[in-house]
Amino acid sequence: MAKGYWIARVDVDDFEQYKKYIAANAQPFADFGARFLVRAGQFENPEGTSRSRNVLIEFPSYQAALDCYQSDAYQAAIKLRAAVSTGDLVIVEGYDA
């Protein structure tokens, strides 16, 4: 079974408030087996557009990635993020050759 991934790019306007979102997303991420592969590290953007934070999260399956996003706990966390950040999120199925 192919893994699932969240690819997120985020601009944070108020990092102190954004920390509440980070705290709130910890439980749903744990519940659905999420593992951070990239979390706001140094980057270069040689093509296209970018945002200040880039995040890549791996899930045990594509369905787990979808279920995490749709969970009540994560939807509550989104409300903490929405007012203090702007972002893009793609949920994608991994390649399983």
N, CA, C and O atoms as CSV, one atom per row, in Angstrom:
chain,resi,resn,atom,element,x,y,z
A,1,MET,N,N,0.843,-1.183,0.000
A,1,MET,CA,C,0.000,0.000,0.000
A,1,MET,C,C,0.887,1.246,0.000
A,1,MET,O,O,1.834,1.344,0.780
A,2,ALA,N,N,0.574,2.184,-0.872
A,2,ALA,CA,C,1.352,3.420,-0.971
A,2,ALA,C,C,1.096,4.321,0.230
A,2,ALA,O,O,-0.009,4.364,0.771
A,3,LYS,N,N,2.119,5.026,0.626
A,3,LYS,CA,C,1.989,5.989,1.718
A,3,LYS,C,C,1.269,7.227,1.214
A,3,LYS,O,O,1.123,7.435,0.010
A,4,GLY,N,N,0.821,8.046,2.158
A,4,GLY,CA,C,0.202,9.318,1.822
A,4,GLY,C,C,1.065,10.444,2.357
A,4,GLY,O,O,1.800,10.269,3.329
A,5,TYR,N,N,0.972,11.598,1.717
A,5,TYR,CA,C,1.798,12.737,2.101
A,5,TYR,C,C,0.979,14.021,2.095
A,5,TYR,O,O,0.094,14.213,1.261
A,6,TRP,N,N,1.290,14.874,3.027
A,6,TRP,CA,C,0.816,16.255,2.991
A,6,TRP,C,C,2.009,17.098,2.564
A,6,TRP,O,O,3.095,17.000,3.135
A,7,ILE,N,N,1.788,17.919,1.561
A,7,ILE,CA,C,2.782,18.889,1.133
A,7,ILE,C,C,2.177,20.255,1.415
A,7,ILE,O,O,1.188,20.646,0.793
A,8,ALA,N,N,2.771,20.972,2.347
A,8,ALA,CA,C,2.215,22.260,2.757
A,8,ALA,C,C,3.251,23.361,2.607
A,8,ALA,O,O,4.441,23.154,2.846
A,9,ARG,N,N,2.780,24.528,2.209
A,9,ARG,CA,C,3.602,25.738,2.139
A,9,ARG,C,C,2.822,26.814,2.870
A,9,ARG,O,O,1.646,27.033,2.577
A,10,VAL,N,N,3.457,27.487,3.814
A,10,VAL,CA,C,2.732,28.392,4.703
A,10,VAL,C,C,3.513,29.679,4.944
A,10,VAL,O,O,4.730,29.659,5.128
A,11,ASP,N,N,2.798,30.791,4.941
A,11,ASP,CA,C,3.311,32.068,5.434
A,11,ASP,C,C,2.618,32.331,6.762
A,11,ASP,O,O,1.389,32.323,6.837
A,12,VAL,N,N,3.393,32.564,7.798
A,12,VAL,CA,C,2.849,32.785,9.135
A,12,VAL,C,C,2.947,34.265,9.474
A,12,VAL,O,O,4.023,34.857,9.397
A,13,ASP,N,N,1.819,34.857,9.850
A,13,ASP,CA,C,1.773,36.274,10.209
A,13,ASP,C,C,2.048,36.518,11.693
A,13,ASP,O,O,2.593,37.559,12.059
A,14,ASP,N,N,1.679,35.574,12.539
A,14,ASP,CA,C,1.842,35.710,13.995
A,14,ASP,C,C,2.290,34.357,14.550
A,14,ASP,O,O,1.464,33.496,14.853
A,15,PHE,N,N,3.605,34.183,14.679
A,15,PHE,CA,C,4.109,32.869,15.074
A,15,PHE,C,C,3.701,32.487,16.493
A,15,PHE,O,O,3.515,31.303,16.771
A,16,GLU,N,N,3.558,33.439,17.384
A,16,GLU,CA,C,3.126,33.109,18.762
A,16,GLU,C,C,1.737,32.477,18.751
A,16,GLU,O,O,1.493,31.512,19.475
A,17,GLN,N,N,0.836,33.002,17.950
A,17,GLN,CA,C,-0.499,32.409,17.836
A,17,GLN,C,C,-0.453,31.092,17.056
A,17,GLN,O,O,-1.205,30.163,17.349
A,18,TYR,N,N,0.423,31.021,16.076
A,18,TYR,CA,C,0.570,29.812,15.262
A,18,TYR,C,C,1.014,28.623,16.121
A,18,TYR,O,O,0.690,27.476,15.812
A,19,LYS,N,N,1.743,28.893,17.180
A,19,LYS,CA,C,2.176,27.827,18.087
A,19,LYS,C,C,0.982,27.083,18.683
A,19,LYS,O,O,1.101,25.902,19.012
A,20,LYS,N,N,-0.157,27.742,18.828
A,20,LYS,CA,C,-1.368,27.074,19.330
A,20,LYS,C,C,-1.845,26.020,18.320
A,20,LYS,O,O,-2.297,24.940,18.699
A,21,TYR,N,N,-1.737,26.351,17.049
A,21,TYR,CA,C,-2.077,25.380,16.005
A,21,TYR,C,C,-1.119,24.188,16.063
A,21,TYR,O,O,-1.552,23.039,15.975
A,22,ILE,N,N,0.168,24.455,16.209
A,22,ILE,CA,C,1.154,23.378,16.294
A,22,ILE,C,C,0.832,22.444,17.460
A,22,ILE,O,O,0.901,21.223,17.318
A,23,ALA,N,N,0.487,23.009,18.595
A,23,ALA,CA,C,0.134,22.185,19.760
A,23,ALA,C,C,-1.135,21.374,19.495
A,23,ALA,O,O,-1.226,20.212,19.892
A,24,ALA,N,N,-2.104,21.981,18.830
A,24,ALA,CA,C,-3.381,21.312,18.587
A,24,ALA,C,C,-3.279,20.221,17.526
A,24,ALA,O,O,-4.057,19.268,17.554
A,25,ASN,N,N,-2.335,20.340,16.587
A,25,ASN,CA,C,-2.266,19.317,15.541
A,25,ASN,C,C,-1.476,18.083,15.984
A,25,ASN,O,O,-1.493,17.065,15.292
A,26,ALA,N,N,-0.792,18.157,17.110
A,26,ALA,CA,C,0.041,17.034,17.553
A,26,ALA,C,C,-0.775,15.757,17.769
A,26,ALA,O,O,-0.338,14.676,17.373
A,27,GLN,N,N,-1.932,15.865,18.380
A,27,GLN,CA,C,-2.726,14.660,18.662
A,27,GLN,C,C,-3.284,14.018,17.399
A,27,GLN,O,O,-3.134,12.808,17.226
A,28,PRO,N,N,-3.925,14.780,16.502
A,28,PRO,CA,C,-4.388,14.090,15.292
A,28,PRO,C,C,-3.241,13.517,14.460
A,28,PRO,O,O,-3.394,12.455,13.855
A,29,PHE,N,N,-2.112,14.190,14.420
A,29,PHE,CA,C,-0.979,13.624,13.694
A,29,PHE,C,C,-0.543,12.307,14.330
A,29,PHE,O,O,-0.261,11.345,13.617
A,30,ALA,N,N,-0.484,12.251,15.643
A,30,ALA,CA,C,-0.119,11.005,16.327
A,30,ALA,C,C,-1.167,9.922,16.073
A,30,ALA,O,O,-0.826,8.765,15.828
A,31,ASP,N,N,-2.436,10.303,16.133
A,31,ASP,CA,C,-3.525,9.335,15.936
A,31,ASP,C,C,-3.491,8.677,14.558
A,31,ASP,O,O,-3.880,7.518,14.414
A,32,PHE,N,N,-3.029,9.408,13.553
A,32,PHE,CA,C,-3.042,8.894,12.184
A,32,PHE,C,C,-1.659,8.507,11.675
A,32,PHE,O,O,-1.477,8.288,10.477
A,33,GLY,N,N,-0.684,8.420,12.576
A,33,GLY,CA,C,0.640,7.907,12.221
A,33,GLY,C,C,1.492,8.841,11.396
A,33,GLY,O,O,2.332,8.386,10.619
A,34,ALA,N,N,1.294,10.144,11.547
A,34,ALA,CA,C,2.054,11.124,10.770
A,34,ALA,C,C,3.506,11.190,11.232
A,34,ALA,O,O,3.819,11.010,12.409
A,35,ARG,N,N,4.381,11.455,10.259
A,35,ARG,CA,C,5.803,11.627,10.551
A,35,ARG,C,C,6.323,12.780,9.701
A,35,ARG,O,O,6.217,12.760,8.475
A,36,PHE,N,N,6.884,13.784,10.367
A,36,PHE,CA,C,7.435,14.931,9.648
A,36,PHE,C,C,8.726,14.529,8.940
A,36,PHE,O,O,9.641,13.986,9.560
A,37,LEU,N,N,8.791,14.797,7.649
A,37,LEU,CA,C,10.009,14.597,6.883
A,37,LEU,C,C,10.711,15.927,6.641
A,37,LEU,O,O,11.939,15.993,6.585
A,38,VAL,N,N,9.917,16.982,6.500
A,38,VAL,CA,C,10.422,18.350,6.343
A,38,VAL,C,C,9.545,19.234,7.217
A,38,VAL,O,O,8.319,19.128,7.203
A,39,ARG,N,N,10.195,20.108,7.977
A,39,ARG,CA,C,9.429,21.012,8.837
A,39,ARG,C,C,10.146,22.355,8.927
A,39,ARG,O,O,10.881,22.631,9.875
A,40,ALA,N,N,9.906,23.187,7.898
A,40,ALA,CA,C,10.374,24.581,7.894
A,40,ALA,C,C,11.887,24.721,7.886
A,40,ALA,O,O,12.418,25.655,8.488
A,41,GLY,N,N,12.581,23.834,7.231
A,41,GLY,CA,C,14.027,23.942,7.145
A,41,GLY,C,C,14.468,24.945,6.093
A,41,GLY,O,O,13.652,25.567,5.413
A,42,GLN,N,N,15.746,25.080,5.982
A,42,GLN,CA,C,16.349,25.970,4.983
A,42,GLN,C,C,15.956,25.481,3.592
A,42,GLN,O,O,15.890,24.276,3.352
A,43,PHE,N,N,15.696,26.413,2.675
A,43,PHE,CA,C,15.335,26.026,1.319
A,43,PHE,C,C,15.737,27.091,0.309
A,43,PHE,O,O,15.987,28.245,0.659
A,44,GLU,N,N,15.792,26.680,-0.941
A,44,GLU,CA,C,15.975,27.581,-2.078
A,44,GLU,C,C,14.773,27.380,-2.978
A,44,GLU,O,O,14.186,26.298,-3.000
A,45,ASN,N,N,14.404,28.399,-3.713
A,45,ASN,CA,C,13.235,28.333,-4.594
A,45,ASN,C,C,13.653,28.741,-6.007
A,45,ASN,O,O,13.383,29.865,-6.432
A,46,PRO,N,N,14.315,27.828,-6.744
A,46,PRO,CA,C,14.844,28.202,-8.049
A,46,PRO,C,C,13.781,28.423,-9.128
A,46,PRO,O,O,14.069,29.045,-10.150
A,47,GLU,N,N,12.560,27.927,-8.919
A,47,GLU,CA,C,11.500,28.114,-9.906
A,47,GLU,C,C,10.169,28.328,-9.206
A,47,GLU,O,O,9.951,27.814,-8.109
A,48,GLY,N,N,9.279,29.084,-9.836
A,48,GLY,CA,C,7.927,29.258,-9.325
A,48,GLY,C,C,7.867,30.141,-8.095
A,48,GLY,O,O,8.753,30.961,-7.853
A,49,THR,N,N,6.814,29.961,-7.327
A,49,THR,CA,C,6.583,30.769,-6.130
A,49,THR,C,C,6.861,29.948,-4.884
A,49,THR,O,O,6.985,28.725,-4.949
A,50,SER,N,N,6.957,30.624,-3.753
A,50,SER,CA,C,7.187,29.911,-2.501
A,50,SER,C,C,6.491,30.637,-1.364
A,50,SER,O,O,5.929,31.719,-1.538
A,51,ARG,N,N,6.542,30.027,-0.221
A,51,ARG,CA,C,6.093,30.611,1.034
A,51,ARG,C,C,7.234,30.423,2.034
A,51,ARG,O,O,8.218,29.744,1.741
A,52,SER,N,N,7.100,31.021,3.202
A,52,SER,CA,C,8.217,31.035,4.155
A,52,SER,C,C,8.457,29.695,4.855
A,52,SER,O,O,9.575,29.430,5.297
A,53,ARG,N,N,7.439,28.854,4.962
A,53,ARG,CA,C,7.586,27.542,5.611
A,53,ARG,C,C,7.147,26.455,4.643
A,53,ARG,O,O,6.122,26.584,3.972
A,54,ASN,N,N,7.921,25.395,4.575
A,54,ASN,CA,C,7.580,24.228,3.770
A,54,ASN,C,C,7.541,23.020,4.691
A,54,ASN,O,O,8.418,22.836,5.535
A,55,VAL,N,N,6.508,22.197,4.517
A,55,VAL,CA,C,6.323,21.041,5.390
A,55,VAL,C,C,5.964,19.832,4.529
A,55,VAL,O,O,5.141,19.930,3.619
A,56,LEU,N,N,6.585,18.698,4.824
A,56,LEU,CA,C,6.255,17.432,4.185
A,56,LEU,C,C,5.996,16.424,5.291
A,56,LEU,O,O,6.880,16.129,6.095
A,57,ILE,N,N,4.774,15.895,5.326
A,57,ILE,CA,C,4.385,14.946,6.370
A,57,ILE,C,C,4.011,13.627,5.711
A,57,ILE,O,O,3.227,13.599,4.762
A,58,GLU,N,N,4.573,12.540,6.216
A,58,GLU,CA,C,4.305,11.204,5.691
A,58,GLU,C,C,3.283,10.499,6.582
A,58,GLU,O,O,3.348,10.588,7.808
A,59,PHE,N,N,2.345,9.802,5.956
A,59,PHE,CA,C,1.346,8.983,6.651
A,59,PHE,C,C,1.481,7.543,6.176
A,59,PHE,O,O,1.989,7.306,5.080
A,60,PRO,N,N,1.043,6.590,6.965
A,60,PRO,CA,C,1.187,5.192,6.567
A,60,PRO,C,C,0.429,4.834,5.284
A,60,PRO,O,O,0.764,3.857,4.614
A,61,SER,N,N,-0.595,5.629,4.945
A,61,SER,CA,C,-1.364,5.386,3.718
A,61,SER,C,C,-1.992,6.694,3.257
A,61,SER,O,O,-2.098,7.658,4.016
A,62,TYR,N,N,-2.402,6.701,2.005
A,62,TYR,CA,C,-3.114,7.852,1.460
A,62,TYR,C,C,-4.413,8.072,2.237
A,62,TYR,O,O,-4.775,9.207,2.546
A,63,GLN,N,N,-5.108,6.977,2.548
A,63,GLN,CA,C,-6.362,7.096,3.294
A,63,GLN,C,C,-6.132,7.698,4.676
A,63,GLN,O,O,-6.939,8.511,5.128
A,64,ALA,N,N,-5.059,7.323,5.354
A,64,ALA,CA,C,-4.749,7.904,6.665
A,64,ALA,C,C,-4.500,9.408,6.537
A,64,ALA,O,O,-4.896,10.182,7.408
A,65,ALA,N,N,-3.847,9.815,5.455
A,65,ALA,CA,C,-3.596,11.245,5.226
A,65,ALA,C,C,-4.906,11.998,5.051
A,65,ALA,O,O,-5.078,13.084,5.605
A,66,LEU,N,N,-5.831,11.429,4.283
A,66,LEU,CA,C,-7.144,12.042,4.102
A,66,LEU,C,C,-7.939,12.056,5.399
A,66,LEU,O,O,-8.543,13.067,5.757
A,67,ASP,N,N,-7.934,10.928,6.097
A,67,ASP,CA,C,-8.703,10.816,7.344
A,67,ASP,C,C,-8.209,11.792,8.394
A,67,ASP,O,O,-9.011,12.366,9.131
A,68,CYS,N,N,-6.899,11.989,8.474
A,68,CYS,CA,C,-6.353,12.945,9.436
A,68,CYS,C,C,-6.888,14.342,9.142
A,68,CYS,O,O,-7.355,15.037,10.044
A,69,TYR,N,N,-6.816,14.749,7.875
A,69,TYR,CA,C,-7.289,16.090,7.514
A,69,TYR,C,C,-8.765,16.260,7.853
A,69,TYR,O,O,-9.175,17.314,8.339
A,70,GLN,N,N,-9.550,15.246,7.603
A,70,GLN,CA,C,-10.992,15.322,7.807
A,70,GLN,C,C,-11.426,15.089,9.248
A,70,GLN,O,O,-12.602,15.255,9.570
A,71,SER,N,N,-10.496,14.708,10.120
A,71,SER,CA,C,-10.853,14.411,11.509
A,71,SER,C,C,-11.316,15.667,12.242
A,71,SER,O,O,-10.906,16.783,11.924
A,72,ASP,N,N,-12.173,15.454,13.222
A,72,ASP,CA,C,-12.668,16.569,14.038
A,72,ASP,C,C,-11.522,17.302,14.730
A,72,ASP,O,O,-11.526,18.530,14.820
A,73,ALA,N,N,-10.548,16.547,15.214
A,73,ALA,CA,C,-9.430,17.164,15.940
A,73,ALA,C,C,-8.603,18.058,15.023
A,73,ALA,O,O,-8.194,19.145,15.429
A,74,TYR,N,N,-8.350,17.614,13.787
A,74,TYR,CA,C,-7.570,18.462,12.894
A,74,TYR,C,C,-8.389,19.647,12.405
A,74,TYR,O,O,-7.852,20.742,12.238
A,75,GLN,N,N,-9.657,19.446,12.179
A,75,GLN,CA,C,-10.505,20.564,11.762
A,75,GLN,C,C,-10.549,21.645,12.841
A,75,GLN,O,O,-10.621,22.832,12.525
A,76,ALA,N,N,-10.508,21.246,14.103
A,76,ALA,CA,C,-10.427,22.224,15.197
A,76,ALA,C,C,-9.087,22.960,15.164
A,76,ALA,O,O,-9.033,24.163,15.419
A,77,ALA,N,N,-8.017,22.245,14.853
A,77,ALA,CA,C,-6.691,22.874,14.773
A,77,ALA,C,C,-6.637,23.902,13.648
A,77,ALA,O,O,-6.015,24.954,13.793
A,78,ILE,N,N,-7.284,23.598,12.536
A,78,ILE,CA,C,-7.300,24.528,11.405
A,78,ILE,C,C,-7.832,25.897,11.830
A,78,ILE,O,O,-7.332,26.928,11.379
A,79,LYS,N,N,-8.814,25.904,12.669
A,79,LYS,CA,C,-9.405,27.172,13.118
A,79,LYS,C,C,-8.380,28.038,13.843
A,79,LYS,O,O,-8.471,29.265,13.792
A,80,LEU,N,N,-7.420,27.434,14.508
A,80,LEU,CA,C,-6.368,28.183,15.196
A,80,LEU,C,C,-5.346,28.744,14.206
A,80,LEU,O,O,-4.720,29.772,14.468
A,81,ARG,N,N,-5.183,28.081,13.092
A,81,ARG,CA,C,-4.210,28.476,12.076
A,81,ARG,C,C,-4.747,29.535,11.122
A,81,ARG,O,O,-4.003,30.407,10.675
A,82,ALA,N,N,-6.014,29.460,10.815
A,82,ALA,CA,C,-6.597,30.237,9.722
A,82,ALA,C,C,-6.397,31.746,9.844
A,82,ALA,O,O,-6.112,32.413,8.849
A,83,ALA,N,N,-6.542,32.282,11.036
A,83,ALA,CA,C,-6.465,33.741,11.209
A,83,ALA,C,C,-5.034,34.278,11.198
A,83,ALA,O,O,-4.827,35.480,11.033
A,84,VAL,N,N,-4.057,33.405,11.371
A,84,VAL,CA,C,-2.675,33.887,11.521
A,84,VAL,C,C,-1.717,33.376,10.451
A,84,VAL,O,O,-0.505,33.563,10.561
A,85,SER,N,N,-2.256,32.732,9.416
A,85,SER,CA,C,-1.387,32.217,8.363
A,85,SER,C,C,-2.150,32.071,7.053
A,85,SER,O,O,-3.381,32.048,7.017
A,86,THR,N,N,-1.374,31.974,5.980
A,86,THR,CA,C,-1.907,31.704,4.651
A,86,THR,C,C,-1.109,30.541,4.098
A,86,THR,O,O,0.120,30.533,4.175
A,87,GLY,N,N,-1.794,29.569,3.548
A,87,GLY,CA,C,-1.039,28.424,3.078
A,87,GLY,C,C,-1.696,27.664,1.956
A,87,GLY,O,O,-2.827,27.939,1.553
A,88,ASP,N,N,-0.948,26.698,1.468
A,88,ASP,CA,C,-1.392,25.772,0.436
A,88,ASP,C,C,-1.123,24.366,0.967
A,88,ASP,O,O,-0.080,24.109,1.568
A,89,LEU,N,N,-2.067,23.469,0.741
A,89,LEU,CA,C,-1.898,22.081,1.179
A,89,LEU,C,C,-2.347,21.151,0.068
A,89,LEU,O,O,-3.430,21.309,-0.496
A,90,VAL,N,N,-1.497,20.178,-0.239
A,90,VAL,CA,C,-1.835,19.121,-1.186
A,90,VAL,C,C,-1.694,17.806,-0.437
A,90,VAL,O,O,-0.700,17.585,0.255
A,91,ILE,N,N,-2.679,16.939,-0.574
A,91,ILE,CA,C,-2.595,15.587,-0.031
A,91,ILE,C,C,-2.414,14.659,-1.221
A,91,ILE,O,O,-3.243,14.634,-2.131
A,92,VAL,N,N,-1.326,13.896,-1.212
A,92,VAL,CA,C,-0.963,13.114,-2.394
A,92,VAL,C,C,-0.623,11.676,-2.004
A,92,VAL,O,O,-0.087,11.411,-0.928
A,93,GLU,N,N,-0.948,10.773,-2.900
A,93,GLU,CA,C,-0.578,9.373,-2.715
A,93,GLU,C,C,0.861,9.185,-3.173
A,93,GLU,O,O,1.253,9.665,-4.237
A,94,GLY,N,N,1.636,8.489,-2.367
A,94,GLY,CA,C,3.022,8.221,-2.715
A,94,GLY,C,C,3.154,7.213,-3.847
A,94,GLY,O,O,2.203,6.508,-4.186
A,95,TYR,N,N,4.316,7.160,-4.408
A,95,TYR,CA,C,4.623,6.219,-5.489
A,95,TYR,C,C,5.103,4.925,-4.879
A,95,TYR,O,O,6.040,4.914,-4.081
A,96,ASP,N,N,4.461,3.834,-5.254
A,96,ASP,CA,C,4.794,2.527,-4.710
A,96,ASP,C,C,5.130,1.605,-5.878
A,96,ASP,O,O,4.276,0.862,-6.363
A,97,ALA,N,N,6.382,1.663,-6.322
A,97,ALA,CA,C,6.791,0.910,-7.525
A,97,ALA,C,C,6.807,-0.574,-7.278
A,97,ALA,O,O,7.126,-1.347,-8.180
